[in-house]
Each structure stands twice: as structure tokens, then as C-alpha cells.
Amino acid sequence: MKMVKSLLLGSAAGLVAVVGAQAADLPVKAKAVEYVKICSAYGAGYYYIPGTDTCIKIGGYARFDTYVNAVGTFNPAITSAAGTIFNGPGVGNFAYPFKDSDDNDYLTRVRGVIDLDARTQTDYGTLRSYVRFGAEWNSQTGAGAASGSGVYFERAFIQFSGFTFGYTQSFFDTGLNYMLTTPLSGSNTWTTLAAYTAQFGNGFSATLSLEDAANRTTGVQMAGASTVASISSTTIGTGLGYTNYQAGQQAPDIVANLRIDQAWGSAQLSGALHQVQVTLPLYGGFYPGLSSSDSWGWALGGTVEFKLPFLAAGDSIFFQAGYQEGAANYLGLSGTAQGRSVGVGSIDLNQVGSFVTASGAFYTVADAVAVNSFGDTSLTKGWQIQGQFRHYWTPGLRSALYAGYVSYEVPDNVVAALDFNLWQVGVNTVWSPVKNLDIAAEVVYSKVDGSAPLGYYQAYTGAGTSSNPTTGYTLAGGSTDIWSGGVRVQRNF
């Protein structure tokens, strides 16, 4: 009996041990998972960040570009901002504005970009932060440099209760553009700024903005800034250009606009004040960097866009015009939203025996130029006008047409050869076989000319003579034109 009892107890103990082991392997009930929820307050594509009341939207694009006679974002090889294409990966003797056999005829770029838009509703309105950045691969990373990759940065700003702080589109601009290129006519600049926008209702608003002048400063050209041995139809020197006598930045640009947005379209009137800070040169009796002077330039701009749904859904047209004194970048001229041009034109070089022949045009761009040998300067002037029209042939096929004109002038008491005119016309077609996929091609014609033939001109500087100019303006007038364009394939998400 004792043996039977012991056997039963032992069996029971073993059974309890086995059951306990199996119980330890059973899953414990997990805490409730907080799934990502759709946020409908700000439109499609927003989701709540788990555990917060902040909504976020993630987007971006992958893009392939190839350019002919152009660089980044289809910028024609006719400005110093497109100078990369003027010096290929080999070792060349000439950079911008000289075009020779060392230069590339085409370039490629691949870019991947992510944008993050986070918004939170507060007692003071919407708190928004926006960041757009990525990376790119270029077949030429710089003048004389080979292919490579790099970081691409576009936007980073905070908006709260009418205020905007960060790096974004200048409030002088509307940001409208139907082209793949950034036109040379019309202001289109991104910059660091601090701004306040007041909303008056019915689509009316006004903005006051303090904007970093770095991307707006085209410089100050002094006599004696550069020299060239000779430039004619038979020989040419290598120093074409000028030294920038811009002094250190002391004040931001002051920008304001009035804007209306309605069902018919939109309109904006803009104004800007731009400080021109000059470091006085040695030849005027000053030591560069120790003395400076300043003056204030200004610019006005206007844009109006009309929606044309009676032609086709999505059709629209806009016109833009502007005028500047001492604020040349507000005319455009650079072909990029993240830089400025200090020269326009292109000079083709060819070697015939021991001679180098030259044809084309080159004109400097500056906010101010010297008017005498003492470093006194006077502001440049200019005006621009452009128009763009976009038409949808079908919902998946659209085209855009662009025409623009820029007139740039220096003071009458300097050198007339610095004046120039610039024309541009362009057309593109974009096919979207499926949603968020664009396959596009664009062609642009650009022409620069002035009143003087290609040659060397000098203003009196107090050093050298007209027969032996040791210092002076290094100028090349003339005229030139260029066809540029390319192909883009872009997938947005």
C-alpha cells in the first residue's frame, strides 16, 4: 500500500512539474498596440505620429536628368552660375566665359529627395515645420572636377502664428514656374529669412520679411579689377572677369509684398531694399578692407496668374515684370534658385596655328560699378518681363511655353559697353503615363547682345594710359546665342 501511495504521489508531482513547464511557455497577453491613424485636418497623406497630436506627411522624388549645353536644373551655359560646364574634367587653360574643346557638351544628374511636413494645431494656430533634403550624383561635380555624389539641401523652415523662420522661397517671389529650367528673366531665389504674414481674409495677405542678402549680392566692380592682354578677332588673353569689391554684409534685404489668391488665380506686388556695401580699393588711396562705404539699392516686382479652366483643366498663364537699381539679382540672370550670376555670355575659342580666335559675348553683372579713380560707385539699373503658358492636351500630357527679356544698364558715365540685353524662349512637353510619373523634354533658346562688338574696353583709372592700359575694366561686348535643353524622368511619392 505504501508503495502504491508513493508511486501515485510521485506521478502527481511529475505531472504538476510538466504542466507548470508548459504553462511557462504560454504567451502573455500583450498591451494594446497604438496603430498609426489618418490625420484629415491638413489634407490627404497626413498621419498622426504615434503617441502625439502632431500630423506628418512624408514625400519626395527620384529624378534623372540629362542636359545639353546646360547644367543643373537645365540652366543654359550662358551665365557664370552655369560655369561648371565651361571647364571639363581635363586640365584646361580657360574657364567661364570661354568655351573650348576641353568642355563637356552634355552632363547628367540623378537626385533623390525626401520631404517631411509636420503640423500641430495649437491655441495660436498651426505650428508647422518643413524639411526637404536629399543626395545627388553628378557627372561633373565642379569646374575641372570628375563625377561624384553630394548632399542636396533645399528647404528647412518653421511657421507659427503668421511667422516664418528658416530657409525657403524669398517673399519677393511667387515661386511660379512651368518650365524645367529656372528662367534667366525673373526673380526666383531661396534664402534664409525671418518674416511675418498678415491674413486679411478673402484671400488678401501682406508679408514683411528680413532676408539674408548672401544669395542676392552680385558684387561691386571696380576699375583695375582685372586685366587682359588683348582681345580681338585674332588674339585673346586669359583674365576676362572682374574682382568683387563687395564689403562685408551689414544688413539683410528688407522685402515686403501684397498678395491676393482667388478662384480666378493670384496676383502679387513686391518690393525690396538691398544694401550695397563697398570696400574701397588701394588705387583710390585706401587699403582694401579698412575702409568702406554703402548705399541702398531697391527693386519692384509684380506677378499675376490666371487660371484657364475653360481651355482645359489645369491650364493657366502668368506674367511677371520687375525693375531694379543696385539689386541686380532681382532681375533673375542666374538660372538657379540657390546662387547668383556675376556675368552672362559665352565666348567660343578656336586655335588657328599659333593664334586663338574668339567669337561670342561677355558682360559682367554687378550691383554697382566704379565711376572714377577714387572708388566712387554708382548703382546699375535694369528691368525684366516674362510670360509662361501651360496647357493640358490630355490629363496625362501637358506643355509649357516661356518667353522672357532682361535689360541691364550701367551708369552713363561709366562704360556703355557694359550694357546688354538678354532674350529667352523655351518650350517643354511632359507625359505622365501613370500618376506621379513625369517623362519630360525641354528646349530653350537664349541670346545675349549689347551695343559694342567683342573687344577690350578701358575706363580711366588714374593708372595707365589709353595707349598703355595697365588697369581698367576688362570687358568683352559682342553677342552670342545658345540652344540648350534636356530630358527628365521623375517619380514623385
C-alpha positions in Angstrom: 0.0 0.0 0.0 2.9 2.3 0.9 4.5 1.6 -2.5 1.3 2.4 -4.4 0.8 5.7 -2.5 4.4 6.7 -3.1 4.0 5.9 -6.8 0.8 8.0 -7.1 2.4 11.0 -5.3 5.4 10.8 -7.5 3.3 10.7 -10.6 1.3 13.6 -9.4 4.4 15.6 -8.7 5.8 14.9 -12.1 2.5 15.8 -13.8 2.4 19.1 -11.9 6.0 19.9 -13.0 5.2 19.1 -16.6 2.0 21.3 -16.5 4.0 24.1 -14.9 6.6 24.0 -17.6 4.0 24.1 -20.3 2.3 27.0 -18.6 5.5 29.0 -18.6 5.7 28.6 -22.4 2.2 30.1 -22.9 2.2 33.7 -24.4 1.5 36.6 -22.1 -1.3 38.9 -23.2 0.4 41.9 -25.0 -0.5 45.5 -24.3 -2.8 47.2 -26.9 -0.9 48.4 -30.0 -1.4 52.1 -31.0 -1.7 51.9 -34.7 -0.9 54.9 -37.0 -4.1 56.9 -37.5 -5.0 59.1 -40.5 -5.0 62.8 -39.9 -7.6 64.6 -42.1 -7.1 68.1 -40.7 -4.4 69.2 -43.3 -5.4 67.2 -46.4 -4.5 63.8 -47.9 -1.3 62.0 -46.9 -1.0 63.1 -43.3 -0.8 60.7 -40.3 -0.6 61.2 -36.6 2.8 60.4 -35.1 2.0 57.6 -32.6 1.7 59.0 -29.1 1.4 62.6 -30.2 -1.1 65.1 -31.6 1.3 66.0 -34.5 0.5 65.1 -38.0 3.2 64.3 -40.5 3.4 63.8 -44.3 6.3 62.1 -45.9 7.1 62.6 -49.6 9.8 63.2 -52.1 11.0 62.2 -55.5 13.6 60.2 -57.5 14.8 62.1 -60.6 17.1 61.5 -63.7 18.2 64.5 -65.7 20.5 64.9 -68.7 21.4 68.3 -70.1 22.8 69.6 -73.4 24.7 72.9 -73.3 23.4 73.3 -69.7 24.0 72.3 -66.1 21.8 71.7 -63.0 18.1 72.1 -63.5 18.6 72.9 -67.2 20.5 76.2 -66.6 21.8 77.2 -70.0 25.6 77.5 -70.3 25.4 81.3 -70.7 25.9 82.6 -67.1 28.6 82.4 -64.6 26.2 80.4 -62.4 26.4 77.7 -65.0 30.2 77.9 -65.1 30.8 74.3 -64.3 30.3 73.3 -67.9 32.9 75.7 -69.1 35.8 73.6 -67.7 35.6 69.8 -68.1 37.3 67.1 -66.2 40.6 67.6 -68.1 43.1 70.3 -67.4 42.1 73.4 -69.4 43.5 76.9 -69.7 40.2 78.7 -69.9 37.2 78.8 -67.5 34.0 80.8 -67.8 33.1 82.5 -70.1 35.5 80.7 -72.5 34.1 77.7 -74.4 36.7 75.3 -75.8 37.3 71.6 -76.7 38.0 70.8 -73.0 34.4 71.4 -72.1 31.5 68.9 -71.9 28.6 69.2 -74.3 26.3 67.2 -72.0 26.0 66.4 -68.3 23.8 64.0 -66.2 22.4 64.2 -62.7 20.5 61.8 -60.6 18.8 63.1 -57.4 16.8 61.6 -54.6 14.9 63.9 -52.2 12.8 63.4 -49.1 10.5 66.0 -47.6 8.9 66.0 -44.2 5.9 68.2 -43.3 4.9 68.1 -39.6 1.9 70.1 -38.3 0.4 70.6 -34.9 -2.8 72.5 -34.0 -2.2 75.0 -31.1 -4.1 77.8 -29.4 -2.2 80.2 -31.7 -2.9 78.4 -34.9 -1.0 75.7 -36.8 2.7 75.0 -35.8 4.4 73.8 -38.9 8.0 72.6 -39.7 9.1 71.6 -43.1 12.4 70.0 -44.3 13.4 69.0 -47.8 16.8 67.4 -48.5 18.5 64.6 -50.3 21.5 63.5 -52.3 22.6 63.6 -55.9 25.1 62.2 -58.3 26.6 64.5 -61.0 28.7 63.6 -64.0 30.8 66.7 -63.2 30.9 67.9 -59.6 32.7 71.2 -60.3 34.9 73.1 -62.7 37.7 70.7 -63.6 36.4 68.0 -61.3 35.2 64.5 -62.2 31.9 62.8 -61.4 30.8 62.2 -57.8 27.9 62.4 -55.3 26.9 65.0 -52.8 24.3 66.2 -50.4 21.4 68.3 -51.7 19.6 70.7 -49.4 16.5 72.7 -50.4 14.2 73.8 -47.6 14.1 73.9 -43.8 11.7 76.3 -42.1 9.2 76.8 -39.2 5.9 78.6 -39.4 3.9 79.7 -36.4 1.2 82.2 -35.8 2.0 84.1 -39.1 5.8 83.9 -38.6 8.2 82.1 -40.9 11.8 81.3 -39.9 14.3 79.4 -42.0 15.5 78.7 -45.5 12.8 78.9 -48.1 11.5 80.9 -51.1 12.1 84.7 -50.9 8.8 86.5 -50.2 9.7 88.9 -53.1 8.9 85.9 -55.4 5.8 83.8 -56.1 7.7 80.6 -57.0 5.6 80.2 -60.1 7.4 78.3 -62.9 6.0 75.9 -65.5 9.5 75.2 -67.0 12.1 72.7 -66.1 14.8 75.4 -66.2 14.8 78.4 -63.9 14.4 81.2 -66.4 17.0 83.9 -66.6 14.3 86.5 -66.6 12.5 87.0 -63.3 13.4 86.6 -59.6 13.3 83.1 -58.2 15.6 82.8 -55.2 15.7 80.7 -52.0 17.2 82.3 -48.9 17.4 82.4 -45.1 14.7 84.7 -43.7 12.5 85.8 -40.8 9.1 87.0 -41.9 5.6 87.8 -40.7 2.5 87.3 -42.9 -0.8 89.0 -42.0 -4.0 87.4 -43.4 -6.9 89.9 -44.0 -9.5 87.4 -45.3 -11.0 86.9 -48.8 -7.5 85.8 -50.0 -5.7 89.0 -49.2 -2.4 88.9 -47.3 0.7 91.0 -46.7 4.2 90.0 -45.7 7.3 91.8 -44.2 10.5 89.8 -44.4 14.1 90.2 -43.4 16.2 88.1 -45.8 19.8 87.1 -45.9 21.5 89.1 -48.7 24.0 86.4 -49.5 22.1 84.9 -52.5 21.1 88.4 -53.7 24.5 90.1 -53.7 26.1 90.2 -57.2 29.0 92.3 -56.1 30.8 95.6 -56.9 33.0 96.0 -59.9 35.9 98.4 -59.6 38.2 99.8 -62.3 41.5 97.9 -62.1 39.7 94.8 -61.0 41.1 92.7 -63.8 43.2 92.8 -67.0 43.5 91.0 -70.3 46.5 91.1 -72.6 44.4 91.7 -75.7 41.1 90.5 -77.1 40.2 90.8 -80.7 39.3 88.6 -83.7 42.8 87.1 -83.6 44.2 87.0 -80.1 42.9 86.7 -76.6 44.1 86.8 -73.0 43.1 84.6 -70.1 41.9 87.0 -67.4 38.4 88.0 -68.5 36.3 88.8 -65.5 36.5 91.1 -62.5 37.3 91.2 -58.8 34.4 91.7 -56.4 34.9 94.7 -54.2 31.9 93.9 -52.1 32.4 94.7 -48.4 31.1 92.6 -45.5 27.4 92.2 -45.1 25.9 94.6 -42.6 22.1 94.5 -43.1 19.7 92.0 -44.5 17.4 92.7 -47.5 14.1 94.2 -46.5 11.3 92.6 -48.5 7.6 93.2 -48.5 4.6 92.0 -50.6 0.9 92.4 -51.0 -0.9 89.3 -52.3 -4.3 88.1 -53.4 -5.4 84.5 -54.0 -8.8 83.9 -55.6 -10.6 81.2 -57.7 -9.5 83.1 -60.9 -5.8 83.0 -60.0 -3.5 85.2 -57.9 -1.6 88.4 -58.0 1.4 89.8 -56.0 3.2 93.2 -55.8 6.6 93.0 -54.2 9.3 95.5 -53.1 12.9 95.1 -51.7 15.7 97.2 -50.3 19.2 95.9 -50.8 22.4 97.3 -49.2 25.4 97.7 -51.5 28.5 97.6 -49.3 31.7 98.7 -51.0 35.3 98.1 -49.7 37.4 101.0 -51.0 40.3 99.9 -53.2 44.0 100.6 -52.9 44.3 102.6 -56.1 41.9 105.2 -54.6 44.3 105.8 -51.7 42.6 103.3 -49.4 43.7 100.0 -48.0 41.2 97.3 -49.0 39.2 96.0 -46.1 40.0 99.0 -43.8 37.5 101.5 -45.3 34.1 101.0 -46.8 31.0 102.9 -48.0 27.5 101.9 -48.6 24.3 102.8 -50.5 20.9 101.2 -50.8 19.6 99.6 -53.9 16.0 98.6 -54.5 13.7 96.5 -56.6 10.0 96.3 -57.5 8.2 93.3 -58.9 4.7 92.2 -60.0 3.2 88.9 -60.9 -0.3 87.9 -62.0 -1.6 84.4 -62.8 -4.8 83.5 -64.4 -6.4 80.0 -64.3 -7.9 79.0 -67.7 -10.2 76.0 -67.0 -12.4 76.9 -70.0 -9.4 75.8 -72.2 -8.7 72.6 -70.2 -8.5 71.5 -66.6 -5.2 72.7 -65.1 -4.5 75.3 -67.8 -3.0 78.7 -66.6 -0.9 81.6 -67.7 1.2 84.1 -65.7 3.1 87.3 -66.4 5.9 88.8 -64.3 7.7 92.1 -64.5 10.4 93.8 -62.4 12.7 96.8 -62.1 15.9 97.3 -60.1 18.6 99.8 -59.1 21.6 98.4 -57.3 19.9 95.0 -56.8 20.7 93.1 -60.0 19.7 89.6 -58.7 16.1 90.6 -58.5 16.1 90.6 -62.3 17.0 86.9 -62.4 20.0 86.3 -64.7 21.4 83.4 -62.7 19.2 80.4 -63.8 19.3 78.9 -60.3 17.3 79.4 -57.1 20.4 78.9 -54.9 23.0 81.2 -56.4 23.6 84.4 -58.4 25.4 85.3 -61.6 28.2 87.8 -61.9 28.4 87.5 -65.7 26.4 86.5 -68.7 27.6 85.3 -72.2 29.8 82.7 -73.7 33.0 83.1 -75.8 33.9 80.3 -78.3 37.7 79.8 -78.7 39.4 78.1 -81.6 43.1 77.7 -82.3 44.4 78.5 -85.8 48.2 78.0 -85.9 49.7 79.9 -83.1 46.7 82.2 -82.8 43.5 81.8 -80.7 40.3 83.2 -82.3 37.3 84.3 -80.3 33.7 84.9 -81.0 30.7 85.4 -78.8 29.9 87.8 -75.9 30.7 88.5 -72.3 29.1 91.1 -69.9 29.7 91.5 -66.2 26.7 91.8 -63.8 27.1 93.8 -60.6 25.0 95.8 -58.1 27.3 98.8 -58.6 30.4 99.9 -60.7 33.1 102.5 -60.2 32.6 105.9 -61.8 36.1 107.4 -61.1 39.6 106.6 -59.8 38.7 107.3 -56.2 36.4 104.3 -55.7 33.2 106.2 -56.0 30.4 103.9 -57.3 27.1 104.2 -59.0 24.2 101.7 -59.0 23.3 99.6 -62.0 19.8 99.5 -63.4 17.6 97.1 -65.2 14.2 95.7 -65.9 12.7 92.4 -67.0 9.5 90.8 -68.2 8.4 87.2 -68.8 5.3 85.2 -69.5 4.6 81.5 -69.2 1.6 79.5 -70.5 0.7 75.9 -69.6 -1.8 73.7 -71.5 -3.0 70.2 -70.8 -3.6 68.3 -74.0 -5.0 65.4 -72.0 -4.9 64.8 -68.2 -1.6 62.9 -68.8 0.0 65.2 -71.3 0.9 68.9 -70.9 3.1 71.5 -72.5 4.5 74.9 -71.4 5.7 77.9 -73.4 8.0 80.6 -72.0 9.4 83.9 -73.2 11.5 86.4 -71.3 13.5 89.6 -71.7 16.1 91.3 -69.5 17.7 94.8 -70.0 20.7 95.7 -67.9 22.4 99.1 -67.8 25.4 100.7 -66.1 25.5 104.5 -65.4 26.1 106.6 -68.5 29.4 108.0 -67.1 31.0 104.5 -66.9 31.3 102.4 -70.0 28.4 101.9 -72.4 29.8 98.5 -73.4 28.7 97.0 -70.1 25.0 97.4 -71.1 23.3 94.3 -72.5 20.0 92.7 -73.4 19.0 89.1 -72.9 16.2 87.1 -74.6 14.9 83.7 -73.9 12.2 81.5 -75.3 11.5 77.9 -74.4 9.0 75.0 -74.7 8.6 71.7 -72.9 6.3 68.7 -73.0 5.6 66.4 -70.0 4.0 63.0 -70.4 2.6 61.3 -67.3 1.6 57.8 -68.3 0.7 56.9 -64.7 0.1 59.0 -61.6 3.2 60.7 -60.1 5.5 59.7 -63.0 6.7 62.5 -65.4 8.7 62.0 -68.6 9.7 65.4 -69.9 11.8 67.1 -72.6 12.6 70.8 -72.9 14.3 73.1 -75.4 15.4 76.7 -74.6 16.9 79.4 -76.9 18.9 82.2 -75.2 20.6 85.2 -76.7 22.8 87.9 -75.2 23.9 91.1 -77.0 25.0 94.7 -76.5 25.8 97.8 -78.4 29.5 97.1 -78.8 31.5 94.4 -80.7 33.6 91.9 -78.9 36.7 93.7 -77.7 38.7 95.2 -74.9 37.5 98.5 -73.3 39.0 100.7 -70.6 37.7 103.4 -68.3 40.2 105.9 -66.9 41.6 104.8 -63.5 44.5 107.1 -62.9 46.9 104.3 -63.5 48.0 103.6 -67.1 47.0 105.5 -70.2 44.7 104.9 -73.1 47.6 103.7 -75.2 49.1 101.5 -72.4 46.2 100.4 -70.2 47.8 98.7 -67.2 44.5 98.7 -65.2 40.9 99.1 -66.2 37.7 97.4 -66.9 38.1 94.1 -68.7 35.1 94.0 -70.8 34.0 92.0 -73.8 30.9 93.1 -75.6 29.5 91.2 -78.6 26.6 88.9 -79.0 26.0 85.2 -78.7 23.2 82.7 -78.6 22.8 79.2 -77.5 20.3 76.3 -77.7 20.1 74.2 -74.6 17.7 71.6 -73.1 17.4 68.1 -72.0 15.3 65.2 -70.7 13.9 64.5 -67.3 12.3 61.4 -65.8 10.9 61.9 -62.3 8.8 59.7 -59.9 7.1 61.6 -57.1 5.8 59.9 -54.0 
